[in-house]
C-alpha cells in the first residue's frame, strides 16, 4: 500500500490510500480523534476568552490605579466632557443653531483642539487661535476686496500671490525662537484661516458672512474652554512648575544621602537586607539612589510650564508678572548638581573599590559633607515651598564650606602618606612592606574620585542656594521667622 497527501481546494489536508485496481480511498478520521479535536478546540476557545478577560481586567486595574494616584487627570477628562457637552447645545437648540448657522461644528472643533491640561496652556491656545483667526480673516477680506476690484483676470493672480507671500512669511516666523515659544500655534492658525478665506472667497458669494460665523463660533469655543478650565478645579501651570522644582530638590537631597550611605555601608548591612524587612529597605534605598533622575528628565516640562505660566492671571500666592524665568535658573542649577550625583552613583557601582581601612577613615568626612549639602537642599526646598526666605541658609552654607575644608585637608594628608610610602618602597630592596600606609595609586583613585565629586557637589549646591536667593528676591519672598520654620518642618515631616 502507498499513501499520498495533497491539498484540496478547501485548503484542508486530506490523506488518500491507493487500492488494488488503481482506485483510491480517502481516510476518514476516527470518531475518537474528531472528538478529541473538538475538545481541544473548545479548550483553546475557553483559554483565549480567559486571556482576553484577564487582559481587560489588568487594563482596568491599571487605569483605576492611575486614576486613584492622579485625580487631577480624571478631573481634566471630566472638564473636557463638560465643555463639549455645553458647546454641543449650539447644535441641539434651534435658536442657538440659527444664530451661528451651519458653522457650529467649528465651535466643537475649537474645544477639542484648544482644551489643555493647565489653565495657562488653554489660555495660550485660545488667545493664539482667536488672534490668528481674526488677523487672517481681516487680511483675507481685505485681499478679497482688492482682488475683486482688479478684474476677473487679475483676481486669481492677486489671491494666489497673497497666499504665497503671507504663508511664506508666517511660516518663517515660526522659526524665530521668541515667536515659536509663545505664538507658534497662532501662526499655524493664521496660515490655515487665511488660505481658507482666500481660496474659498473666489467661489463663495457671502464671504463676509462665512468669516463672521467662523470667528463667532471660535470665540464661543475658546470662551467655553477658558471658563471651564478656570472655574472647575483649575490646574495652574505656575503651581505645577513650583511643585516640580520643590519635588526635584527634595529628591536630589535624598539621592545624595543614599549614594554616600551606600558607598560607606558596612558589610553587615548586606546580611541584614536578606530578611523581608531588609528587602523593603533595599527597595527604598534603590528608589532614593535614582531620585536624581527626576531633575535630569524635567527640563522640557519646566520650560513648557514656565511658558504657559506667563499667560495665567494672578492666582494663589503668585501675582501677575511672577518671575517664572527664575524657576528655570533654579532647575538648571539642580540639573548641574544632578549630573555630579549621577557620576557619584556610577563610581559607587564601579568594580574598583578602595580599601576598607581608607573608607572607614574618610567616611566621617564624606558623610558630614554630604549631610550638610543634603540639609542645605532640604532647607532650600522648604523655603521655596513656603515662599519665604530662610534665616538659616547662610549658616548652613558656611557649615558646608567647613566640611569641604575638612575633607580637603584629609585628602592632603592622604597624599602626603602616599608620597612617603612610595619613597619607602623605592628605597626598599625588593619587597613591599605590608603596612596600611603603603597604598598603591590604584587603591587611592576610587576614594579620591568620590571625595572630589562630593566637593564638586557642594560647590554646585551653593550655586543652587544662590539661584534660590535670586528667586526669593525677585518674587519678594517674606522673611521666615524661626517659629514658622520649625512649624513648617514639623508639618512636612
C-alpha positions as CSV (number, residue, x, y, z in Angstrom):
1,X,0.0,0.0,0.0
2,X,1.1,3.6,-0.8
3,X,-0.1,6.8,0.9
4,X,-0.1,10.2,-0.7
5,X,-1.1,13.6,0.6
6,X,-2.4,16.6,-1.3
7,X,-4.1,20.0,-0.5
8,X,-7.6,20.3,-2.0
9,X,-9.4,23.4,-3.0
10,X,-10.9,23.8,0.5
11,X,-7.4,24.2,1.9
12,X,-7.9,21.1,4.2
13,X,-5.2,18.3,4.4
14,X,-6.6,15.0,3.0
15,X,-4.9,11.6,3.2
16,X,-5.8,9.0,0.4
17,X,-4.9,5.3,0.2
18,X,-4.2,3.6,-3.1
19,X,-6.4,0.5,-3.5
20,X,-5.9,-2.5,-5.9
21,X,-7.1,-1.8,-9.5
22,X,-5.9,1.8,-9.4
23,X,-8.7,3.1,-7.2
24,X,-8.1,5.3,-4.2
25,X,-10.0,5.9,-1.0
26,X,-9.9,8.9,1.4
27,X,-9.0,8.2,5.0
28,X,-11.7,9.5,7.4
29,X,-10.6,10.5,10.9
30,X,-11.6,8.2,13.6
31,X,-14.6,9.3,15.7
32,X,-12.4,9.5,18.8
33,X,-9.8,11.7,17.1
34,X,-12.5,14.0,15.9
35,X,-14.0,14.3,19.3
36,X,-10.5,15.0,20.7
37,X,-10.0,17.7,18.2
38,X,-13.4,19.3,19.2
39,X,-12.4,19.2,22.8
40,X,-9.0,20.8,22.1
41,X,-10.7,23.5,20.0
42,X,-13.2,24.1,22.9
43,X,-10.3,24.3,25.4
44,X,-8.4,26.8,23.2
45,X,-11.6,28.9,22.8
46,X,-12.0,29.0,26.6
47,X,-8.3,29.8,27.1
48,X,-8.5,32.7,24.6
49,X,-11.6,34.1,26.3
50,X,-9.9,33.8,29.7
51,X,-6.8,35.5,28.3
52,X,-8.9,38.3,26.9
53,X,-10.8,38.7,30.1
54,X,-7.5,38.8,32.1
55,X,-6.1,41.4,29.8
56,X,-9.1,43.6,30.1
57,X,-9.1,43.1,33.9
58,X,-5.4,44.1,34.1
59,X,-6.0,47.2,31.9
60,X,-8.9,48.3,34.2
61,X,-6.8,47.7,37.3
62,X,-4.0,49.8,35.9
63,X,-6.5,52.5,34.9
64,X,-8.1,52.5,38.3
65,X,-4.7,52.8,40.0
66,X,-3.7,55.7,37.8
67,X,-7.0,57.5,38.4
68,X,-6.6,57.0,42.2
69,X,-3.0,58.3,42.2
70,X,-3.6,61.2,39.8
71,X,-7.1,62.6,40.4
72,X,-6.3,65.8,38.6
73,X,-6.1,63.9,35.3
74,X,-9.5,62.4,35.9
75,X,-10.9,65.8,36.6
76,X,-9.4,67.1,33.4
77,X,-11.2,64.4,31.4
78,X,-14.5,65.4,33.1
79,X,-13.9,69.1,32.2
80,X,-13.3,68.2,28.6
81,X,-16.5,66.3,28.5
82,X,-18.4,69.1,30.2
83,X,-17.1,71.7,27.7
84,X,-18.0,69.5,24.7
85,X,-21.5,69.0,26.2
86,X,-22.0,72.7,26.6
87,X,-20.8,73.6,23.1
88,X,-23.0,70.8,21.6
89,X,-26.1,72.8,22.7
90,X,-25.4,75.1,19.7
91,X,-26.4,72.1,17.5
92,X,-29.2,70.7,19.6
93,X,-31.0,74.0,20.4
94,X,-32.6,75.6,17.3
95,X,-32.3,79.3,18.5
96,X,-28.6,78.9,19.1
97,X,-28.1,77.0,15.9
98,X,-29.9,79.7,13.9
99,X,-27.6,82.3,15.5
100,X,-24.4,80.7,14.3
101,X,-25.6,78.9,11.2
102,X,-24.2,75.7,9.9
103,X,-20.7,76.6,11.2
104,X,-21.5,75.4,14.7
105,X,-19.1,72.5,14.2
106,X,-16.2,74.9,14.3
107,X,-17.0,75.6,18.0
108,X,-16.9,71.8,18.7
109,X,-13.6,71.5,16.9
110,X,-12.2,74.5,18.8
111,X,-13.0,72.9,22.1
112,X,-11.3,69.7,21.0
113,X,-8.0,71.3,19.9
114,X,-7.8,74.1,22.4
115,X,-8.7,72.5,25.8
116,X,-5.4,71.6,27.6
117,X,-4.5,70.2,31.0
118,X,-3.4,73.5,32.6
119,X,-5.1,76.9,32.6
120,X,-2.0,78.6,31.1
121,X,-1.9,76.1,28.2
122,X,-5.6,76.6,27.5
123,X,-5.3,80.4,27.6
124,X,-2.2,80.3,25.3
125,X,-4.0,78.2,22.7
126,X,-7.3,80.1,23.0
127,X,-5.6,83.5,22.5
128,X,-3.5,82.2,19.7
129,X,-6.4,80.7,17.9
130,X,-8.7,83.7,18.3
131,X,-6.0,86.2,17.3
132,X,-4.7,84.1,14.4
133,X,-8.3,83.7,13.1
134,X,-9.2,87.4,13.4
135,X,-6.0,88.7,11.7
136,X,-6.2,86.1,8.9
137,X,-9.9,86.8,8.4
138,X,-9.4,90.6,8.3
139,X,-6.5,90.3,5.9
140,X,-8.3,87.8,3.8
141,X,-11.3,90.1,3.5
142,X,-9.1,93.0,2.6
143,X,-7.2,91.0,-0.1
144,X,-10.5,89.7,-1.5
145,X,-11.9,93.2,-1.8
146,X,-8.7,94.4,-3.6
147,X,-8.8,91.4,-5.9
148,X,-12.5,91.7,-6.7
149,X,-11.9,95.3,-7.9
150,X,-8.9,94.4,-10.0
151,X,-10.9,92.5,-12.6
152,X,-11.6,88.9,-13.4
153,X,-8.2,88.3,-15.0
154,X,-6.1,89.7,-12.1
155,X,-8.3,88.4,-9.3
156,X,-6.9,84.8,-9.1
157,X,-3.3,86.2,-9.5
158,X,-3.7,88.6,-6.6
159,X,-5.2,85.9,-4.4
160,X,-2.5,83.3,-5.2
161,X,0.3,85.9,-4.7
162,X,-1.2,86.9,-1.3
163,X,-1.4,83.3,-0.2
164,X,2.2,82.7,-1.3
165,X,3.7,85.8,0.4
166,X,1.8,85.7,3.7
167,X,2.1,81.9,4.1
168,X,5.8,82.1,3.5
169,X,6.2,85.0,6.0
170,X,4.1,83.3,8.6
171,X,6.0,80.0,8.2
172,X,9.3,81.8,8.5
173,X,8.2,83.5,11.7
174,X,7.7,80.0,13.3
175,X,11.4,79.5,13.2
176,X,12.1,82.6,15.3
177,X,12.7,81.3,18.9
178,X,10.7,84.0,20.7
179,X,7.7,83.6,18.3
180,X,7.9,79.8,18.3
181,X,7.8,79.7,22.1
182,X,4.6,81.7,22.5
183,X,2.9,82.2,19.2
184,X,3.6,79.1,17.1
185,X,0.1,77.8,17.3
186,X,-1.3,81.2,16.3
187,X,0.9,81.4,13.3
188,X,-0.3,78.0,12.1
189,X,-3.9,79.0,12.6
190,X,-3.2,82.2,10.6
191,X,-1.9,80.3,7.7
192,X,-4.9,77.9,7.7
193,X,-7.5,80.6,8.1
194,X,-6.1,83.0,5.5
195,X,-5.7,80.2,3.0
196,X,-9.3,79.1,3.5
197,X,-10.7,82.6,3.2
198,X,-8.6,83.5,0.2
199,X,-9.3,80.3,-1.7
200,X,-13.0,80.0,-0.8
201,X,-13.6,83.7,-1.5
202,X,-13.1,83.1,-5.2
203,X,-16.2,80.9,-5.4
204,X,-18.3,81.9,-2.3
205,X,-20.5,84.9,-2.7
206,X,-21.3,85.6,1.0
207,X,-17.7,85.6,2.2
208,X,-18.2,88.2,4.9
209,X,-21.0,86.1,6.4
210,X,-18.9,83.0,6.3
211,X,-16.0,84.7,8.0
212,X,-18.3,86.2,10.7
213,X,-19.8,82.8,11.5
214,X,-16.4,81.2,11.7
215,X,-15.0,83.9,14.0
216,X,-18.1,83.8,16.2
217,X,-18.0,80.0,16.7
218,X,-14.3,80.1,17.5
219,X,-15.0,82.8,20.1
220,X,-17.7,80.7,21.6
221,X,-15.5,77.6,21.8
222,X,-12.5,79.4,23.3
223,X,-14.7,81.2,25.8
224,X,-16.2,77.9,27.0
225,X,-12.8,76.4,27.3
226,X,-11.4,79.3,29.3
227,X,-14.4,79.5,31.7
228,X,-14.5,75.7,32.3
229,X,-10.7,75.3,32.9
230,X,-10.6,78.3,35.3
231,X,-13.8,77.6,37.2
232,X,-13.9,73.8,37.5
233,X,-11.0,72.5,39.6
234,X,-8.3,74.6,37.8
235,X,-4.8,73.3,37.3
236,X,-2.4,76.2,37.2
237,X,0.9,75.8,35.2
238,X,2.6,78.1,37.6
239,X,1.7,76.0,40.6
240,X,2.8,72.8,38.7
241,X,6.2,74.4,38.0
242,X,6.6,75.5,41.6
243,X,5.8,71.9,42.8
244,X,8.2,70.3,40.2
245,X,11.1,72.4,41.4
246,X,10.4,71.7,45.0
247,X,10.0,68.0,44.5
248,X,13.2,67.7,42.4
249,X,15.1,69.5,45.1
250,X,13.8,67.1,47.8
251,X,14.6,64.0,45.7
252,X,18.1,65.3,44.9
253,X,18.8,65.7,48.6
254,X,17.6,62.1,49.4
255,X,19.6,60.8,46.4
256,X,22.8,62.4,47.7
257,X,22.4,60.9,51.2
258,X,21.6,57.5,49.8
259,X,24.6,57.4,47.5
260,X,27.1,58.3,50.3
261,X,25.4,55.9,52.7
262,X,25.6,53.1,50.1
263,X,29.3,53.7,49.4
264,X,30.3,53.7,53.1
265,X,28.0,51.0,54.3
266,X,29.4,48.1,56.5
267,X,29.4,44.5,55.3
268,X,26.9,43.6,57.9
269,X,24.2,45.7,56.2
270,X,24.1,43.2,53.3
271,X,23.3,40.3,55.6
272,X,20.5,42.4,57.3
273,X,18.9,43.0,53.9
274,X,18.3,39.3,53.4
275,X,15.2,39.5,55.5
276,X,11.8,40.7,54.3
277,X,12.2,44.0,56.1
278,X,15.6,44.3,54.7
279,X,14.3,43.8,51.1
280,X,11.8,46.6,51.6
281,X,14.6,48.8,52.9
282,X,16.7,47.9,49.9
283,X,13.9,48.8,47.5
284,X,13.5,52.2,49.2
285,X,17.3,52.7,49.0
286,X,17.3,51.9,45.3
287,X,14.5,54.3,44.7
288,X,16.3,57.1,46.6
289,X,19.6,56.3,44.8
290,X,17.9,57.1,41.4
291,X,15.9,60.1,42.7
292,X,18.3,62.5,40.9
293,X,17.0,61.4,37.5
294,X,13.8,63.4,38.1
295,X,15.8,66.6,37.8
296,X,17.6,65.4,34.7
297,X,14.3,64.5,32.9
298,X,12.2,67.5,33.8
299,X,13.8,70.2,31.6
300,X,11.2,70.1,28.8
301,X,8.4,70.1,31.3
302,X,9.8,73.0,33.3
303,X,10.3,75.1,30.1
304,X,6.7,74.4,28.9
305,X,5.2,75.2,32.3
306,X,7.2,78.4,32.6
307,X,5.9,79.5,29.1
308,X,2.3,78.7,30.0
309,X,2.5,80.3,33.4
310,X,3.2,83.7,31.8
311,X,-0.3,83.5,30.3
312,X,-2.1,83.0,33.6
313,X,-3.7,85.7,35.7
314,X,-2.7,86.1,39.4
315,X,-3.7,83.1,41.4
316,X,-2.9,81.9,44.9
317,X,0.4,83.2,46.1
318,X,1.5,84.1,42.6
319,X,1.0,87.6,41.5
320,X,0.8,88.8,37.9
321,X,4.3,89.1,36.5
322,X,5.8,86.5,38.8
323,X,9.4,85.8,37.9
324,X,8.9,82.4,36.2
325,X,12.2,82.6,34.4
326,X,14.0,82.4,37.8
327,X,12.5,78.9,38.3
328,X,14.2,77.8,35.1
329,X,17.5,79.0,36.6
330,X,16.9,77.0,39.7
331,X,16.0,74.0,37.6
332,X,19.2,74.4,35.6
333,X,21.4,74.5,38.7
334,X,19.6,71.4,40.1
335,X,20.4,69.5,36.9
336,X,24.0,70.6,37.1
337,X,24.1,69.2,40.6
338,X,22.3,66.0,39.5
339,X,24.9,65.3,36.9
340,X,27.5,65.1,39.6
341,X,25.3,62.8,41.7
342,X,24.9,60.6,38.6
343,X,28.7,60.4,38.3
344,X,28.9,59.6,42.1
345,X,26.4,56.9,41.6
346,X,28.4,55.4,38.8
347,X,31.6,55.5,41.0
348,X,29.7,53.6,43.7
349,X,28.7,50.9,41.1
350,X,32.2,50.6,39.8
351,X,34.2,47.4,40.4
352,X,37.2,49.5,41.6
353,X,36.9,49.7,45.4
354,X,39.0,51.5,47.9
355,X,40.5,49.5,50.9
356,X,38.2,49.2,53.9
357,X,40.5,51.0,56.3
358,X,40.7,54.0,54.0
359,X,36.9,54.1,53.6
360,X,36.5,53.9,57.3
361,X,38.9,56.7,57.8
362,X,37.3,59.0,55.3
363,X,33.7,58.1,55.9
364,X,33.2,60.7,58.7
365,X,34.4,63.5,56.4
366,X,32.4,62.4,53.4
367,X,29.3,61.7,55.4
368,X,29.5,65.1,57.1
369,X,29.9,66.9,53.8
370,X,27.1,65.0,52.1
371,X,24.9,65.6,55.1
372,X,25.5,69.3,55.1
373,X,24.9,69.6,51.4
374,X,21.7,67.5,51.7
375,X,20.5,69.5,54.6
376,X,21.0,72.7,52.6
377,X,19.0,71.4,49.7
378,X,16.2,70.4,52.1
379,X,16.2,73.9,53.6
380,X,16.0,75.5,50.2
381,X,13.1,73.2,49.2
382,X,11.3,74.3,52.4
383,X,12.0,77.9,51.5
384,X,10.5,77.5,48.0
385,X,7.5,75.5,49.2
386,X,6.7,78.1,51.9
387,X,7.7,81.1,49.6
388,X,9.6,82.6,52.5
389,X,13.3,83.4,52.9
390,X,15.0,81.1,55.4
391,X,17.2,82.7,58.1
392,X,19.3,79.5,58.3
393,X,20.6,79.4,54.7
394,X,23.8,81.4,55.2
395,X,24.7,79.5,58.3
396,X,24.2,76.1,56.5
397,X,26.3,77.3,53.6
398,X,29.1,78.1,56.0
399,X,28.8,74.7,57.7
400,X,29.1,73.1,54.2
401,X,32.2,75.1,53.5
402,X,33.8,73.9,56.7
403,X,33.0,70.3,55.8
404,X,34.7,70.8,52.4
405,X,37.8,72.2,54.1
406,X,38.0,69.2,56.4
407,X,37.7,66.8,53.5
408,X,40.3,68.7,51.5
409,X,42.7,68.5,54.5
410,X,42.1,64.8,54.8
411,X,42.9,64.4,51.1
412,X,46.2,66.3,51.5
413,X,47.1,64.1,54.4
414,X,46.5,61.0,52.3
415,X,48.6,62.5,49.5
416,X,51.5,63.1,51.9
417,X,51.2,59.5,53.2
418,X,51.2,58.1,49.7
419,X,54.3,60.1,48.8
420,X,56.1,58.8,51.9
421,X,55.0,55.2,51.2
422,X,56.2,55.4,47.6
423,X,59.5,56.7,48.7
424,X,59.8,53.9,51.2
425,X,59.1,51.4,48.5
426,X,61.7,52.9,46.2
427,X,64.4,52.6,48.9
428,X,63.4,49.0,49.7
429,X,65.5,46.2,48.4
430,X,62.7,44.4,46.6
431,X,59.7,43.5,48.8
432,X,56.8,45.8,49.6
433,X,56.2,46.2,53.3
434,X,52.8,45.0,54.5
435,X,51.7,48.3,56.1
436,X,48.4,50.2,55.8
437,X,50.4,53.2,54.9
438,X,51.8,51.5,51.8
439,X,48.9,52.3,49.5
440,X,49.1,51.9,45.7
441,X,47.8,54.5,43.4
442,X,45.0,52.2,42.0
443,X,43.6,51.8,45.5
444,X,43.6,55.5,46.2
445,X,41.9,56.7,43.0
446,X,38.3,55.4,43.7
447,X,38.2,57.1,47.1
448,X,39.7,60.3,45.8
449,X,37.2,60.3,43.0
450,X,34.3,60.0,45.4
451,X,35.7,62.7,47.6
452,X,36.3,65.0,44.7
453,X,32.8,64.5,43.4
454,X,31.4,65.4,46.9
455,X,33.4,68.6,46.9
456,X,32.1,69.5,43.4
457,X,28.5,68.7,44.5
458,X,29.0,71.0,47.5
459,X,30.1,73.8,45.1
460,X,27.1,73.3,42.8
461,X,24.8,73.1,45.8
462,X,26.0,76.6,46.8
463,X,25.1,77.7,43.3
464,X,21.6,76.3,43.8
465,X,21.4,78.4,47.0
466,X,22.4,81.5,45.1
467,X,19.7,80.9,42.4
468,X,17.1,80.3,45.1
469,X,18.1,83.6,46.7
470,X,17.7,85.3,43.4
471,X,14.2,83.9,43.0
472,X,13.3,84.9,46.6
473,X,14.5,88.5,46.0
474,X,12.6,88.9,42.7
475,X,9.5,87.1,43.9
476,X,9.6,89.2,47.1
477,X,9.5,86.2,49.5
478,X,8.9,87.2,53.1
479,X,11.5,86.6,55.7
480,X,10.6,83.5,57.7
481,X,10.8,83.5,61.5
482,X,12.3,80.7,63.5
483,X,8.9,79.6,64.8
484,X,7.4,79.5,61.3
485,X,10.4,77.4,60.1
486,X,10.0,74.9,62.9
487,X,6.2,74.7,62.3
488,X,6.6,74.1,58.6
489,X,9.3,71.5,59.1
490,X,7.1,69.5,61.5
491,X,4.2,69.7,59.0
492,X,6.5,68.4,56.2
493,X,7.7,65.5,58.3
